[in-house]
Amino acid sequence: MRRRVPLRRDQDGAGSDLSAVLVLYSSVEGHTERIAHRIAEVLRSRGHAVDLAPAGGRIDLSRYAGVIV
């Protein structure tokens, strides 16, 4: 069953079907990084704005409707 992401409101109050998602990963040999890239690719193909980043830095999570670790 697919879970629908809530509609995000823009500053002017209009709705947007695009939900910003952050995909965080940590990888030693690169396998998890490749999986994270694939997850981001699928989310983008479904209309989401996706950022991909290695875990460990300071990130402003308020920009995102969801975070995948």
N, C-alpha and C positions, 0 to 999 in steps of 0.2 A: 504494500500500500504506500503510495507516494504522499508525503507530507507537504502541504502547501506552505510556502513562506508568506508571512503576513505582508500586506501591501505597505510599502514605505512611503511616507509623505515627504514631499519636497518642501523647501522653505516657503513657497507660496501656497502650500496646502494641497496642491494637486498630487494625486497618487502616481506612483511609478511601479511598473511591473518588474523593473530591475532591482535586485537586492544585492548589495555589496557583501561579498563573502571573503574572509581571509582564510587561507589554507596555510597552516604552520607545519613544519616538519623538522625532524632531526635525523640525520643519516650519517653513518660512518662509512659504509661501502657504496652508498648511492642507490640502494634498492628502494628505501623509503622515499627518497627524493623523487625517483621515477614514478612511484605510486602517487605522490602528491601532485606531480605534474599532470598525471592522467585524470585525477579527481578535478583539478582546475579546468582541464580541457572539456570534460563532460559538463561541468557547471556552466562554462562559457557557452557551450553549444545549446544550452537551455535558457540562455538570455541573462545570466547573472554576470555582474561585474566582479571579477575575481582578482585578488592579489595573492601572490605566493611568496612566502618568506621563511627562511630558516628560523627556528625557535631560538630564543635567548636574548633578543634585543628588546628595546623599549618600543612599544607599538601603541598608538592611540586606537584602542578598540571601539571607541564611540563612533568611528566612521563606518562600522560594519553592522549589518543586520545579523550576521552569524559568523562563527569561527569554528574551523575544523582543525583539530590537533592530531 
